[in-house]
Amino acid sequence: MDVKKKGKVYYVRFRQGDGVELAASTRTPLKRVAVGIAGAIDRAVRTRDYASLDPEAREVAMRLFKDKLDDFLPGLRKVDNHERGMSLWEAMQYCLTYPEITAKGEEYRDRLKGCFCHLVLKLGKDRNIQAIGIRDLEQYKSDRLKEDAAPGTVNKELTALSKLFSVLVKNDFLDRNIVREVPKLSEKDNLRQVYVAYSDFAKVLTHLPDWYAPMVLTAYYTGMRQGEIRNLTRSQLDLDRRVIRLGPKDTKERSHKRVPIHDDLVPVLEHALSSEAEGTDNVFLRDGKPIPRTQMRRYWESAVRNSGLPSSFHFHDIRHVWKGNARRSGIDPEIREDIMGHWWAGKNVNTRYGFISNDELVQAIDRFTVDNGDTEIWVPERKKKTRQGQAAGKKWGQFGDTTHSDPGHEDHNLL
C-alpha cells in the first residue's frame, strides 16, 4: 500500500495478489494525511481489525475495493451501514456499480439512472435507506401522479427502486425488499392505440436525416425496438437467410430472438452495410460512429411535427403499427408474438406449437403488407392544469394534431 500524487491530490494504491493495481483518491493535497489513510487501510487488511479506520479512511477503503471489499475487508460494509447508515444516493451509486447491474450494459444502467433521478428528488438524496418505508412509497406514487407522470412511468421508477433494494438485501444492507409490498398502479387506462398508414409514415421518412431513416424503416418492417436497431451489429445479420439473430443481452426480454427480414428491407440493410467504420461492428452509423440514444429523440420529434402527424406519435409506436400490419396481413398469432419477442407470456409450453424454423419466419414475413388502413392515434390525454379539468382521451384521424409534452426532469450526475 502506497500513495501517489495525481494532479492536486494523493491517491492510495493497492496491488492485489494477481498483480492488478487498485487505486482511489484520498481527496487530500496533504501527503501526511494520505499516508495516514493508506497506513490505516493496510493495517485493517492485514489484521481484519476495523478499529484503526476512522470515517475518512473507511470511506476511502470502500471506494478503493468497491465490489471486492468483502475479499479484503469482510464485514466492513455491514458494520459501516450499521454505524453510519447508507444514504439513498450512496445506495444508488453502489447499485449502479454492482456486477449484476453493470453486466446488463450501459443502456440498462441509463434507464436506472433516469428512474433514480425522480426518486432522489422526491425521497431525498441524503435519506437513510433504512428509513424509507411503505408509506413513503405510497406518497411517492401519489406525488408523481400529481405531476402528470403516467402510471407506467411511476411503475418503472418503483421497479428500479425494487432492483436497488434487491441488491442491498443480497449484500446485507437491508433485511427485506419493501418495494415488493407496494401495489403497482393500473396501466389499463393509459394504453395507447396507434396505427399509422404507410402514406403518412412515408411523410415522416422524408423529414429524417439520411443516417436516421434506415433505422426507422427497419423498425417499420421488423417491429424491433429502437435500442435493438441502434445497437444492431453485422454479426447479427444474416441476409442470405434473411434473419436477424439477437441474444439475451440484446433484448428487453433477456432471451434469444429471431427476426425475419422482409424483401423490401434487404436493400436498406445492404446499403447500411456498405459503410464501414474502424473500431465498430454496428450496422447503423452517423459520421462513421455508433449512434447514441441521446441523438434520436430531437430528430424524430422534428420529423413528426413537419409531417403533420400528432406529436404524440412516438418511435416506439412503430412497434404497434407493425403488430397491426402483421395481424391484418394474416400472420399466425404465435409467429407474430415470437417475432416481437413476447414469447406468449402467460402461456405454458404445451400451448405453443414448438420450435419455429427460419423458413416459417421468412414465409410469414413475405405475407406482410403495409397498406392496411388509415391513420388512427388514440392516447390518454395528460392532465392539464386548467379549471376545465381533463378529457378521458383524444383520437386523431389522418390529419389531426394535438399538443403533447413530457414533464420536465432534472438531470443528476449519478456516476
N, C-alpha and C positions, 0 to 999 in steps of 0.2 A: 504494500500500500504506500503510494507516494502522492505528491501534489505537483501540479504543473500549471504555470500561468498561461492563460489564453485571453488575449485582449486585456481587459482591466481586472479580471477576477481569476481566482485559482480554482482548479479542478482536482477532485480526488480521482486517482486512477487505481484500479484493482485488476490484477492479472489472474485469470482462472487457471485451473489445472491443465486445461486443454490449450492454454496459450492465448485465448481470446481475451482482449482487454475491455474492461468496463470503465466508464467514466461518467462523472456527474459534477455539475457546478456547485461550488460551496457558496456562491453568490457573495463572496467577500474579497476585497482587494488586499486584505492583510494576510501575509504569509503565515504568521504565527497562529492566527485563528484557524486557517485552513489546515495547518499541520496538526493542531489540536483535534480538529474534527476527524482527520484521517487516522490519527492515533487511537481515538476512542472507538471508531468503527473497526479498526484492525483488532483491538483487544476483544471487542464484543464477538467478532467472528471466531477468534481462537478459543475463547473461554465460554461462549454461549451465555454470557452474562450481560444483560442489557443495562445494568445499573450505571455503567460508565457513559451511557448515551444520554446526553441532555436533549431537550426537544429539537434543537437545531441540528445536532448530529444525527438524531433519529430520522428527521425529515430527509436529510441528505442520503442516508443509508437506504431509505425506501425508494428514492429516485435512482440511486446507483444500481441496486439489484433488480428493481422492477418485478417482473414475473418470476425471477429466480431467488426472490427474497427468502422463501421457505427452504431453499437449499443451503444458504449461508447463515441466515438468522431465523431459524424456525420458531414460530410463535410470536415474533415481533409484531406482525401485523395485527394479530388478535389483541395483544397487550396494548398496542398503540390505539386501537379502536376503543378498547375498554376505558383507557385512561383519559383520552382526549376527545374521542368521538369523531367520526368521519362526517365531513360536510357533504351536502348534495353535490357540490361542484367537484370535490375530490373523488367522490364515488363515480361521477360521470367520466372523469379523466381515467380512473382505474379501469372502468368498464371498456372504454374505447381502446385501451392498450392491452386488454386481456386476449390471450392467444385464440380463444374460441371466436372472438369478435373480429380480430384482425384477419383471421383465416377466411372470412367471408368476403373480403375485398373492400376497396375504398368506397364503392357505391353504397354498400350496406352501411358502412360507418358514417357516410354523409347523411343517409336517411336518419340514423340515430341522432346525429348532431342536430339536425333540423328539429326533431322532436324535443331533444333536450333543451334547446333554446327556449321553447314555450314553457317547459316545466320549470326551468330556472327562474323565469320572470314571475311565475305565479307562486311557486313554493319557496323561493328564496335561495340564493347562491350559497349562503353560509348556514343553511338549515341543517341541523344534525339529522343524519339519515335515519337514526333510530327514533327520532321524534315525529316522523311522518306517519300519520295514522289513516285509517279508512275514512274518517270524517273529512280529513284534508283532501283526499282524493275525490270524494263526492262533491265537495265545494269546488274543486278544480274543474270537474265536468260542468258544473253549473256556470262558473265564471267564463269558461271558454265558449259555451253556447251563447252567452250574452254578448260575446264579441263577434258573433256570426260565424264562428268556426263550425264546419259541417260535422255531424255526428261521426262520420267515418274518420275524419281528421283527428278528432278527440280520441277515438278508439285506438288509432295508430300511435298517438302520443302515450297513451296508457300502456300499450303493448311494449313500446320502447322502455318505459319505466319498469315494466314487469321483467324484461330481459336484464335490466340493470340489477334489480333486486335478486333475480335468479343467480347472477354472477356473484353477488355479495353473499348469498346463502351458501353457495358452493365453497366459498373461501372463509367461512366462519365469521363474517362481519355481522350477519343477521341470522336470526333463528328461523324466520319464515318469510315467505313472499306474500305480503298482504295485498298486493295489486290483484292477485288471482281471486281474491274475495270480493272485488268490486265489480258489480254487473256492468257489462258493456252497454252502450247506448244503441237503440234500434236504428238501423240504417235503411229500413224499408221505405221510409218517407222521402229518402234522398236519392233513390235510384234514378239514374239518368237513362233516357230513351233517345237514342241518336241514330239516324240514318241519313246519309248524305249521298245524293245522286252523283254519278260519275261526272256529269257535266259541271256540277258545282265544285266537285273535288278538283277537277282539272283547272278551274279558275285559281284555286289556292296554289297549285303547282306553278302557274305562270308567274307568281309573285315571290317565289322562293329562290334563293341563290342556287347556282349550279351545283354546289357541294352538298346542299341540303335536299333538293328534290329527289335524288335517287333513294335516299333513306325513307322518304315519305311514300314513294312508290313501292318500296319493299314492304313497308307496313301495310299498305293497301292490299297487296297480293298475298301476304302471308299471315296477317293477324298477329305478328310478333310485337313485343313491347319495344318501346324506344331504346331502353338500355341494352336489350338483346341485339338490336340492329346496330346501334352505335359502337358496340364492342365486338361486332362480328369479325372473325378472322378468316384468312384464306384457308386455313386447315379445316375450318368447319364447313366449307362449301364443297359440294360435290356436284359440279354442273353436268358431268356425264350422266350421273344417275338422277340428277335434278332433286337433290335432297340437301337440306341444311341440318347438321347434327350439332346439338347443344348438350353440354354436360351439366351436372348438378350445380357447379359453381357459376354457370351462365344463366340460370333461370330462377325466377322468383320461387317456384315450387321446390327448388333444390332436387330436381330429378332430371333424368335424361329426356330429351325431346327431339323428335324429328319433324322437320317442316318441309313439305314438298314445294318445289319451285315451279310456278306457273310459266308456261311458254312465253308469255308476254314479258315476264320478268327476267328471263335469261339474258337478253341483250343489255339490259340495265346493269346486271351484275358483271357481265363480261366487260363492259366499259369501265366500271369501277375497278376491276382487277387490272386494267391496262395501266393504271397509275400506281407505281410502286414508290415506296419511301424507305430509306435506310433506317434500320432500328425498330421497325414496327411491322406487324403482320396484319394490321387492321385493313379491312376491305374499304371502308369509307374514310376519306381523309379530307382535310382542309389545309391547303398550302403545304401538303406533304406531311401533315401531322395528324394524330388521332384527334377526334372532335370531343371536347369536354361537354358535359351536360349543361354547363352554365351558358354555352353559346347557342342553345337550342330555342329557348322559350321566346326571346325577343323577336327573332326572325319569324317564328311560327305565328305569333300574335299579329305581327305586322301583315303577313300574307293573308291571314283570315280576314282581317279588317279591310284590306284593299280588295279582297274578292267579293265583299258584300255579304258574307255569311256572318251570323251572330258571333260575338266574341266568346260565347260560351262553348264554341266548338274547340275541343282540346285535341292535342295529338293522340292521347290515349283513346279518344272516341273512334279513331280509325279502326281500332280493335272491335268495337261494337259494329261498325259498318261491315267489316269482314265477316263477322259472325252472321249478320243479316243476309249478306250476299250468299254465304255458304249454305244457309238454310233454304233460301229462295232458289238456289241452284240445284237443290235436291241431294246435297252431300249427306251421306249417312251420319246421323247424330253422334254416334260414338267416334267415328273418324274425325268429325268436326271438333269434338271436345279434345280428342287426342292431339290434334294439330295445335290447338290453342294451349295445351298443357294443363288443362283442368283435370284430366285423368278421371273423369266421372266421380268427383268427390261424393261420398256418401253411398256409393255402390260397392258391393262386395265383389271379390274376384270372380265369383260364379256367375255374376250378371254380365261380365264382359265376354266378347266373342273370342278373345285370345289374342295372340300376337298379330299385329297389323304389319304386313310387309311393306317394303318400299314401293313395290308396284301398285299396291292398293292405294297408297297415299298419292302417288303420281296420277293414277287413273281418276281419283276423286278430284284432284285439283284441276284436271283437264275439263271437268264439268263446270268449273267455277266461272260464273258470268258476272258482269258488273252493272248492266242496265236492268235494275230490278225494282224501280220505284222512284218516287220523288223525295226530295229532301224534307225530313221532319226531325226537329230537335225539340225535345222536352226535357227541361231540367228544373228542379225545385228552385223557386225564387228565394234569394237570400233575404233575410230580414232587413228592412230599411228603417232608418231612424227618422220616421216621419209620423205625424199624428194619424195618418190614414191607416197605419199598420201595414200588413202584407197580404199578398195573394198566395194561393196554395202553390201556384207554379205557372209557367208560361210555355206556350207552344208556338214554334215558328215554322212557317211554311218555307217555300223555296227562296223567297226574297225578304224574309223577315229579319229583324235586328233587335238587339236589346243591349242594355248596359250590364256589364258583369265585371266585378272586380274582386280580387283576393284581398283579405285583410292583411295589412302590413305586419311585418315582424322584424324584430331587432336581431341583427346578426351578432352572435357571440363567438369569439375565437376559443373553442374548447381545447384545441391542441395546436 
